[in-house]
Amino acid sequence: MAVGLRLRSGINGGVRANEVRRELPKIQDYALIGNGRSAALISRGGSLDWLAWPRFDSGSIFAALLDSDVGGRWSISCATHAEITRRYIADTNVLETRFAAPNGVAVLTDFMPVATEQQKREMLWPEHEIIRRMECRNGHVTLVILFDPRPDYGRSDAAIKGTRNLGWRMQFGRSLLALRSSVTLAPDPAGGLAVEATLTAGESVEFSLTFSTEGPAVLAPLDLVRPKLELTIEWWQNWARRGNYSGPDREEVVRSLLVLKALSYAPSGAIVAAPTTSLPERLGGSLNWDYRFAWLRDAAYTVRALAGLGYSEDAHAFVSWLLHSTRLTRPELRVLYDVYGRTAPAEKELAHLRGYANSAPVRIGNGAQHQLQLDVYGEVLEAVSFSLREEKELDRETQKMLRQIGDYVCEHWRQPDSGIWEPRGELQHYTHSRLLCWVALDRLLQFHERGQLDCVETERLSRERELIRNEITELGWNAELQTYTQIFGGDTVDASLFFLALYEFEQASSARMQQTYRRIREKLVPRPGLVYRNEESLTSGEGAFAVCSFWEVDFLARGGGSLEEARAAFRRAAAHANDLGLFAEEIVPKNGDALGNFPQAYSHLGMVNAAMSLGQREEEERPHLASRISARPRSGRARVQT
């Protein structure tokens, strides 16, 4: 119970608040909580430094992640030095942070409530809520609490106002932010609200922060904190149990699946690339992008991961979003869409924010949506093919979409484009883009062969598919260097060349793929377990790409190496997650620090798909392994007995 608390606020609270503001955690020091609507990042020290409400791509409420002075934060931490450890409650996205101070131990629990629709109807359940609860487990611990929201990326000047019985409120536009707490907060000289509170064993403080817009606000009482925690744990664990993964490293794979579920937007089925914007791919550089949208580039990986591991409802929801989104723009497809399948906002810079570690600019919106990326057509058709391969018939609208994409690819595959990595410069003839055009036509022909697609020009599709294959094998191959190359006629390699095997254009064990792999290892692997995306990365100052390391695992598991090599590569790649199993976009080879938006869906998709391929390889080799074992001589003792 939150009784007998010794509180101190005002000037001392202000000093503590200033100390909190000066901290700059590393990217990997953050943890994710979410509920299928939005997500928040909480530092190892208990500071909630990023939250956009009500959707992933909305304006931020807290953005200290991008500017510690302007962005705003919500910090709950110890007043004295404490040893800090953290974990997710098993198979959930409920975060526990343990503070072991000299005189006691306290545990901070953070989560966004989630439950079934029936359970929500049985109690007051705001659509958008964050619950934070700090409990003293033994001894006594003094806490420093700072609540300093800065809506709209720190641009709103709305004031926090106290009410007699309903906590604190902040009105901005048509939106209302409401905080209820079991401890009395007071205005802090440095901004926001702050207090020091001393807890003894068994005492706790609870907070509920809710967001509402254009309607009556639901302000749930704090006595529902514990029931909501129990329901949230139950919901996540029930979802995790639906998966059928039984291969190695289950804990890591399930964590990646939980991240993907947290990054999904439940009302539409979309999955955003990351919950953050402008975390730098190079410290001090300008490679800062808004990733709070859904990329078609991730489509095939997403469907294979979800459908392949038993989450058919989630896979179908994603494909439904995919078909809806593409319906609005086809036959031309956008690179990315918002969570509702609409065009993403125009890209612009927020000059008033310094950026993470002074890595400006901070951008919202993403200009890549206007690029030509021909690989998205193959991604979409591979995703649809994987999702619908068990369907006997496709509806008329889906067949129409498939034919439209086939016509578009036949007419445009010869064009240069921006490629998978979206450079904002000259268009090139990328080998990966050509490959995915080949995939698009190949999957359309498979639909036809299965009797799912009528009235398709099979002769034309077959002819164009063969032309693409010839171009890749002739122009994408450098005979002098004996390797496939990033662009036609080029002399550099790219990690996306792994997809030549992953999409079965070539066997991973073929001479060409083995020679290409040797070149990739020579040029793009700074140390085992890390792979750069291309040779430009070597001089740009960016890190190795986490997903590329898992592409290497996938390649080895598909026959590019031995089972032992694939297992070892998986362990090395997985070791670069943070202590909670979360991956950023990139990893700095020299120290293992994370770079880029965090956590990154593509990295976690790479982990899951690599694990699936590794598990499949183990299943294939198990009969051979069993036969080899049975053929071996028995143990020394057995031979003596005979």
C-alpha positions in Angstrom: 0.0 0.0 0.0 1.1 3.5 -0.7 0.9 4.7 2.9 3.4 6.4 5.2 5.4 8.0 2.4 7.8 10.7 3.3 7.6 13.3 0.6 9.8 16.2 -0.4 9.3 18.5 -3.3 10.1 22.0 -4.5 13.7 23.2 -4.7 15.3 19.9 -3.9 13.0 18.2 -6.3 14.1 20.7 -8.9 17.8 19.9 -8.4 17.1 16.2 -8.8 15.1 16.9 -11.9 18.0 18.8 -13.5 20.3 15.9 -12.7 17.9 13.5 -14.4 17.8 15.8 -17.5 21.5 15.6 -18.1 21.7 11.8 -18.5 22.0 10.5 -22.1 21.5 6.7 -22.2 22.9 4.8 -25.1 20.3 3.5 -27.6 20.7 -0.1 -26.4 19.9 1.1 -22.9 16.2 1.6 -23.8 13.4 -0.9 -23.4 10.1 -1.1 -25.3 6.6 -1.2 -24.0 3.5 -1.2 -26.2 -0.1 -2.3 -26.8 -0.7 -2.5 -30.5 -1.6 1.2 -30.8 1.6 3.0 -29.9 4.8 2.4 -28.0 7.2 4.0 -25.5 10.9 3.7 -24.8 12.1 3.6 -21.2 15.8 4.0 -20.2 17.7 1.6 -18.0 17.5 4.3 -15.3 13.7 4.5 -15.4 13.2 7.5 -17.6 10.4 7.4 -20.2 12.1 9.4 -22.9 9.9 8.6 -26.0 6.2 8.3 -26.5 4.0 9.4 -29.5 0.3 9.3 -28.9 -2.3 8.3 -30.1 -0.5 6.4 -32.9 3.1 5.5 -33.7 3.4 8.4 -36.1 1.6 11.0 -33.9 3.4 14.0 -32.3 5.4 13.0 -29.3 4.4 13.6 -25.7 7.9 12.8 -24.4 10.9 13.2 -26.6 14.0 13.6 -24.4 15.4 10.9 -26.6 15.9 13.6 -29.2 16.5 16.6 -27.0 16.9 16.3 -23.3 16.1 20.0 -22.7 13.1 20.5 -25.1 11.6 17.0 -25.5 10.3 16.2 -22.1 10.5 13.0 -20.0 8.8 11.0 -17.2 11.5 9.7 -14.8 11.1 7.4 -11.8 14.4 6.5 -10.2 16.4 6.2 -7.0 17.8 9.3 -5.3 21.0 7.5 -4.6 23.3 5.3 -6.6 21.7 1.9 -7.3 22.6 -1.3 -9.1 20.1 -1.6 -11.9 18.9 -4.8 -13.6 15.8 -5.3 -15.7 13.8 -7.9 -17.5 10.5 -8.6 -19.2 8.1 -10.7 -17.3 8.3 -14.0 -19.2 6.6 -14.0 -22.6 5.2 -10.5 -22.2 6.0 -6.8 -23.0 5.7 -5.9 -19.3 9.0 -4.4 -18.1 10.4 -4.7 -14.6 13.4 -2.6 -13.6 15.1 -3.5 -10.3 16.9 -0.8 -8.3 19.2 -2.2 -5.6 20.2 0.8 -3.5 22.4 0.8 -0.3 19.4 0.7 2.0 16.8 -1.2 0.1 15.5 -2.6 -3.1 12.6 -1.3 -5.3 11.1 -2.6 -8.5 9.6 -0.4 -11.2 6.9 -2.1 -13.4 6.0 -0.4 -16.7 3.3 -1.4 -19.2 0.6 -0.3 -21.5 -2.5 -2.2 -20.5 -3.9 -4.7 -23.1 -6.8 -7.2 -22.7 -9.5 -8.9 -24.6 -12.5 -6.8 -25.7 -14.7 -8.6 -23.3 -12.4 -7.9 -20.4 -12.2 -4.2 -21.4 -15.9 -3.9 -21.3 -16.0 -5.2 -17.7 -13.9 -2.3 -16.3 -13.0 1.3 -17.1 -10.4 0.9 -19.8 -8.9 4.0 -21.6 -7.9 3.5 -25.2 -4.5 4.9 -24.5 -2.9 4.4 -21.1 0.6 3.9 -19.5 0.8 2.5 -16.0 3.9 2.8 -13.9 4.3 1.3 -10.4 7.3 1.4 -8.1 7.3 -1.0 -5.1 9.8 -1.2 -2.3 10.7 -4.9 -1.8 12.9 -4.5 1.3 14.6 -1.9 3.4 13.8 1.7 2.3 14.4 3.6 -0.9 14.1 7.2 -1.7 12.7 7.9 -5.2 13.0 10.9 -7.4 9.9 11.4 -9.7 9.8 13.9 -12.5 6.8 14.2 -14.8 7.5 16.8 -17.6 5.4 16.2 -20.8 6.1 18.4 -23.8 3.4 17.6 -26.4 3.9 18.0 -30.2 7.6 17.4 -30.2 8.1 20.0 -27.5 6.3 22.7 -29.5 3.2 22.9 -27.3 3.1 25.5 -24.5 0.1 23.9 -22.8 0.3 24.1 -19.0 -0.3 21.3 -16.5 -3.2 22.0 -14.3 -4.1 20.4 -11.0 -7.7 19.2 -10.1 -9.1 18.4 -6.8 -9.9 14.8 -7.3 -8.9 13.9 -10.8 -5.1 14.4 -10.8 -3.3 16.6 -13.3 -4.5 17.6 -16.7 -2.9 19.0 -19.8 -5.1 20.2 -22.6 -3.6 20.8 -26.1 -5.8 21.2 -29.2 -8.6 18.6 -28.9 -6.4 16.3 -26.8 -6.3 15.7 -23.1 -3.4 14.2 -21.2 -4.4 13.1 -17.6 -2.1 11.9 -14.9 -3.4 10.2 -11.7 -1.0 9.2 -9.0 -1.0 7.8 -5.5 1.6 10.3 -4.4 1.3 14.1 -4.3 3.3 15.9 -7.0 4.2 19.5 -7.0 5.3 22.0 -9.7 9.1 21.8 -10.2 11.2 24.9 -10.8 12.8 23.3 -13.8 9.5 22.5 -15.4 6.8 19.9 -15.0 6.0 18.1 -11.7 8.4 16.5 -9.3 8.6 14.9 -5.9 10.9 12.9 -3.7 9.2 9.9 -2.0 10.7 7.5 0.5 9.2 4.0 0.5 9.6 1.3 3.0 9.2 -2.5 2.4 5.7 -3.2 1.1 4.9 0.3 0.1 4.4 1.4 -3.5 3.4 4.4 -5.7 1.2 4.0 -8.7 0.7 6.2 -11.8 -1.8 6.1 -14.6 -1.3 8.4 -17.6 -4.1 8.5 -20.2 -4.6 10.2 -23.5 -8.0 11.0 -25.1 -9.2 13.2 -28.0 -12.5 14.3 -29.3 -14.6 12.6 -26.7 -15.1 12.1 -23.0 -12.0 11.0 -21.2 -11.9 7.7 -19.3 -10.0 8.2 -16.0 -9.6 4.8 -14.5 -9.1 4.6 -10.7 -5.7 3.5 -9.4 -7.2 0.5 -7.6 -7.4 -1.1 -11.1 -3.6 -1.0 -11.5 -3.1 -4.6 -10.2 -6.0 -6.2 -12.1 -4.8 -4.5 -15.3 -1.3 -5.8 -14.7 -2.6 -9.3 -14.3 -4.8 -9.1 -17.4 -1.9 -7.6 -19.5 0.4 -10.4 -18.4 -2.2 -13.0 -19.2 -2.9 -11.5 -22.6 0.7 -11.4 -23.7 1.4 -14.9 -22.5 -1.6 -16.3 -24.2 -0.5 -14.7 -27.4 3.0 -16.0 -27.1 1.7 -19.5 -26.5 -0.1 -19.5 -29.8 3.3 -19.8 -31.6 4.5 -23.2 -32.7 8.3 -22.6 -32.7 10.1 -25.5 -31.1 13.6 -24.9 -32.5 16.7 -23.7 -30.7 16.9 -20.3 -28.9 13.2 -20.2 -28.3 13.4 -17.4 -25.8 15.2 -15.1 -28.3 12.7 -16.0 -31.1 9.7 -15.4 -28.9 11.1 -12.1 -27.8 11.4 -11.0 -31.4 7.8 -12.1 -32.1 6.7 -10.0 -29.1 8.5 -7.0 -30.4 6.8 -7.4 -33.8 3.4 -7.7 -32.0 4.2 -4.5 -30.0 5.0 -2.7 -33.3 1.8 -3.8 -35.0 -1.2 -1.4 -35.2 -4.1 -3.6 -34.2 -6.9 -1.7 -35.9 -5.4 -2.2 -39.3 -2.8 -5.1 -39.1 0.1 -2.9 -40.2 3.5 -3.3 -38.6 5.7 -0.2 -38.4 9.5 -0.4 -39.1 10.3 1.1 -35.7 8.5 3.2 -33.0 11.1 6.0 -33.3 12.3 8.7 -35.6 15.7 10.2 -36.3 17.9 7.9 -34.1 21.1 8.3 -36.1 22.7 5.6 -38.3 25.9 7.6 -37.8 26.5 9.7 -34.7 26.8 13.3 -35.6 25.7 12.7 -39.1 22.5 13.3 -41.1 21.4 9.7 -41.7 18.3 10.3 -39.5 14.9 9.1 -40.8 11.4 8.6 -39.5 10.6 4.9 -39.4 7.2 5.0 -37.9 5.5 3.7 -41.0 5.0 0.3 -42.7 7.4 -0.6 -45.5 6.4 -3.0 -48.3 10.1 -4.1 -48.2 9.3 -6.0 -45.1 6.2 -7.7 -46.4 7.5 -11.2 -47.4 9.6 -11.5 -44.3 6.7 -10.5 -42.1 4.2 -13.0 -43.5 6.7 -15.8 -43.5 7.5 -15.2 -39.8 3.9 -14.9 -38.6 2.3 -17.5 -40.8 5.2 -19.9 -40.4 5.1 -19.9 -36.6 1.4 -20.2 -36.1 0.2 -16.6 -36.0 -2.2 -17.0 -38.9 -4.6 -14.3 -37.7 -1.8 -11.8 -37.5 -0.5 -12.8 -40.9 -3.9 -12.5 -42.5 -4.4 -9.1 -40.8 -1.1 -7.9 -42.3 -2.0 -9.2 -45.7 -5.4 -7.5 -45.5 -3.6 -4.2 -44.7 -1.2 -4.9 -47.6 -4.0 -5.5 -50.1 -5.9 -2.5 -48.9 -2.9 -0.2 -49.0 -1.8 -1.3 -52.5 -5.3 -1.0 -53.8 -5.2 2.7 -53.3 -2.2 3.3 -55.5 -1.8 0.3 -57.8 -0.6 -0.6 -60.3 2.1 1.7 -59.0 3.1 0.8 -55.4 4.5 3.2 -52.8 7.6 2.3 -50.8 5.8 2.9 -47.5 2.4 3.7 -46.1 1.0 4.9 -42.8 -0.7 2.5 -40.5 -4.0 3.0 -42.2 -2.6 2.3 -45.7 -2.5 6.0 -46.7 0.3 8.1 -48.0 2.7 9.0 -45.3 3.1 12.7 -44.3 5.6 14.8 -46.3 9.0 14.8 -44.8 10.1 17.9 -42.9 12.8 18.8 -40.3 12.2 19.9 -36.7 14.9 22.5 -36.3 14.1 23.2 -32.7 15.3 19.7 -31.6 19.0 18.9 -31.4 18.6 15.2 -32.1 20.0 12.2 -30.3 23.6 13.0 -29.2 23.4 16.2 -31.2 22.8 14.2 -34.4 20.6 16.6 -36.3 18.4 16.9 -38.2 15.3 15.4 -36.6 12.8 14.5 -39.3 9.2 13.6 -39.3 7.5 12.0 -42.4 9.7 10.1 -44.9 10.5 11.3 -48.4 11.5 7.8 -49.5 7.8 7.1 -50.2 8.3 9.0 -53.5 11.2 6.8 -54.7 11.0 4.2 -57.3 11.9 0.9 -55.6 11.1 -2.0 -57.9 11.8 -4.6 -55.3 8.5 -3.9 -53.5 6.6 -5.7 -56.3 8.3 -8.9 -55.6 8.0 -8.5 -51.9 4.2 -8.0 -52.1 3.7 -11.0 -54.4 6.0 -13.2 -52.3 4.0 -12.2 -49.2 0.6 -12.9 -50.9 1.9 -16.2 -52.3 3.1 -17.4 -48.9 -0.1 -16.3 -47.2 -2.5 -17.7 -49.7 -0.8 -20.8 -50.9 -3.3 -22.9 -49.0 -6.3 -21.1 -50.5 -8.1 -23.0 -53.3 -9.4 -19.9 -54.9 -8.6 -16.2 -54.9 -11.3 -13.6 -55.0 -11.8 -11.5 -58.2 -10.3 -8.3 -56.7 -7.1 -10.1 -55.5 -6.7 -11.7 -59.0 -7.1 -8.3 -60.6 -4.4 -6.8 -58.3 -2.0 -9.7 -59.2 -2.5 -9.2 -62.9 -2.0 -5.4 -62.6 1.3 -5.9 -60.8 2.4 -8.4 -63.4 1.7 -6.0 -66.2 3.5 -3.2 -64.3 6.6 -5.3 -63.7 6.7 -6.5 -67.3 6.7 -2.9 -68.5 9.1 -1.3 -65.9 11.6 -3.9 -64.8 14.3 -2.5 -67.1 14.3 0.9 -65.3 17.0 2.0 -62.8 15.6 2.6 -59.3 16.7 3.6 -55.8 17.2 0.0 -54.5 16.6 -1.6 -51.1 18.7 0.9 -49.1 17.0 4.0 -50.5 20.0 6.3 -51.3 18.9 9.8 -52.2 21.0 10.1 -55.3 21.4 8.7 -58.8 19.2 5.8 -59.8 21.0 2.5 -60.6 20.4 -0.9 -62.0 20.5 -2.8 -58.7 20.8 -6.6 -58.8 18.5 -7.0 -55.9 15.8 -4.9 -57.6 16.0 -7.1 -60.7 15.9 -10.2 -58.6 12.6 -9.1 -56.9 11.1 -8.4 -60.3 12.0 -11.9 -61.3 10.4 -13.1 -58.0 7.2 -11.2 -58.9 6.8 -12.9 -62.2 7.8 -16.2 -60.9 5.2 -16.1 -58.1 2.5 -15.0 -60.6 3.3 -18.1 -62.7 3.0 -20.2 -59.6 -0.4 -18.8 -58.8 -1.5 -19.8 -62.3 0.0 -23.3 -62.1 -2.0 -23.8 -58.8 -5.2 -22.8 -60.6 -5.6 -19.6 -58.5 -5.1 -17.0 -61.2 -7.1 -16.9 -64.4 -6.7 -14.8 -67.6 -3.0 -14.2 -67.2 -0.6 -13.9 -70.1 1.6 -16.8 -69.1 3.8 -16.6 -72.3 4.6 -12.9 -71.6 5.3 -13.5 -67.9 7.6 -16.5 -68.8 9.4 -14.6 -71.5 10.0 -11.5 -69.3 11.1 -13.7 -66.3 13.7 -15.4 -68.5 15.0 -12.1 -69.8 15.4 -10.9 -66.2 17.3 -14.1 -65.3 19.6 -13.6 -68.2 20.3 -10.0 -67.3 21.1 -11.0 -63.7 23.4 -13.8 -64.6 25.2 -11.8 -67.3 25.2 -8.2 -66.1 25.0 -8.8 -62.4 28.0 -11.1 -62.4 31.6 -9.8 -62.4 33.6 -12.5 -64.2 36.9 -10.8 -63.2 36.1 -10.7 -59.5 34.0 -13.9 -59.6 31.1 -12.5 -57.7 27.6 -11.1 -58.1 27.7 -7.3 -57.6 25.5 -4.7 -56.1 24.7 -3.0 -59.4 25.0 -4.2 -63.0 28.5 -3.8 -64.3 29.8 -2.9 -60.9 32.6 -4.1 -58.8 31.2 -3.9 -55.2 29.1 -6.4 -53.2 26.0 -5.9 -51.2 24.5 -8.0 -48.4 21.2 -8.1 -50.3 22.9 -10.5 -52.7 22.1 -13.2 -50.1 18.5 -13.0 -51.5 19.6 -14.7 -54.7 19.6 -17.8 -52.6 16.9 -16.9 -50.1 14.4 -16.4 -53.0 15.7 -19.6 -54.7 17.0 -17.8 -57.8 20.3 -19.7 -57.2 21.1 -22.6 -54.8 23.1 -21.4 -51.8 25.6 -24.2 -52.5 26.1 -23.2 -56.2 29.6 -22.2 -57.2 28.5 -18.6 -58.0 26.8 -18.1 -54.6 29.8 -19.6 -52.8 32.2 -17.3 -54.6 29.9 -14.3 -53.8 29.7 -15.3 -50.2 33.5 -15.4 -50.0 33.6 -11.9 -51.4 30.9 -10.7 -48.9 32.9 -12.1 -46.0 36.1 -10.5 -47.3 34.5 -7.0 -47.8 31.5 -6.7 -45.5 32.3 -8.7 -42.4 34.3 -6.6 -39.9 34.2 -9.5 -37.4 32.2 -12.7 -37.1 28.5 -12.1 -36.4 28.4 -8.6 -38.0 27.8 -7.8 -41.7 27.7 -4.3 -43.3 25.0 -3.7 -45.8 27.4 -2.7 -48.6 30.9 -1.4 -49.3 29.8 2.2 -49.0 29.2 1.5 -45.3 33.0 1.0 -44.8 33.6 4.7 -45.3 30.3 6.3 -44.3 30.7 5.8 -40.5 27.5 3.8 -40.1 27.4 0.5 -38.3 26.9 -3.1 -39.4 23.3 -4.0 -40.1 21.7 -6.4 -37.7 19.4 -7.9 -40.4 22.3 -8.6 -42.7 23.9 -10.8 -40.1 20.7 -12.9 -40.0 20.7 -13.0 -43.8 24.1 -14.7 -43.5 22.6 -17.2 -41.1 19.7 -17.9 -43.4 22.1 -18.3 -46.3 24.2 -20.9 -44.4 21.1 -22.7 -43.2 19.8 -23.1 -46.8 22.9 -24.9 -47.8 25.5 -22.2 -48.1 27.4 -23.8 -45.3 27.3 -26.6 -42.8 24.7 -26.9 -40.0 27.4 -26.2 -37.4 28.4 -23.0 -39.3 24.8 -21.9 -39.4 24.3 -22.5 -35.7 27.5 -20.6 -34.8 26.6 -17.7 -37.0 23.1 -17.5 -35.4 24.6 -17.4 -31.9 27.1 -14.7 -32.9 24.4 -12.5 -34.5 21.9 -13.0 -31.7 24.6 -12.0 -29.2 24.3 -8.4 -30.4 20.9 -7.8 -29.0 20.7 -5.7 -25.8 20.1 -7.3 -22.4 16.4 -7.5 -23.1 16.8 -9.2 -26.5 16.1 -6.0 -28.5 17.8 -5.1 -31.8 18.4 -1.7 -33.3 19.0 -1.2 -37.0 22.8 -1.2 -36.7 25.6 -2.2 -34.5 29.0 -0.5 -34.1 31.6 -3.2 -34.7 34.3 -1.8 -32.3 32.1 -1.6 -29.2 28.7 -3.2 -29.9 26.7 0.0 -29.4 23.4 0.3 -31.2 22.7 2.8 -33.9 19.5 3.7 -35.8 15.9 3.5 -34.9 15.1 1.2 -32.1 13.9 -1.5 -31.8 13.9 -2.3 -35.5 11.2 -4.7 -36.9 13.4 -5.7 -39.9 16.2 -6.8 -37.5 13.8 -8.9 -35.5 12.2 -10.3 -38.7 15.7 -11.4 -39.8 16.2 -13.1 -36.4 12.9 -15.1 -36.7 13.3 -16.1 -40.3 16.9 -17.2 -39.8 15.8 -19.3 -36.8 13.0 -20.9 -39.0 15.5 -21.7 -41.7 17.9 -23.1 -39.2 15.2 -25.2 -37.6 14.2 -26.5 -41.0 17.8 -27.5 -41.8 18.0 -29.3 -38.5 14.8 -31.2 -39.3 16.2 -32.2 -42.7 19.5 -33.4 -41.2 18.0 -35.2 -38.2 17.2 -38.5 -40.1 20.7 -38.5 -41.5 22.2 -37.8 -38.1 20.1 -40.6 -36.6 21.3 -43.0 -39.2 24.9 -42.0 -38.7 24.6 -42.5 -35.0 23.0 -45.9 -35.4 25.8 -47.0 -37.7 28.6 -46.0 -35.3 30.2 -48.6 -33.0 28.7 -48.8 -29.5 30.6 -47.4 -26.5 33.8 -48.9 -25.3 32.0 -50.7 -22.4 29.5 -52.3 -24.8 32.3 -53.7 -27.0 34.0 -55.2 -24.0 30.8 -56.9 -22.9 30.4 -58.5 -26.3 
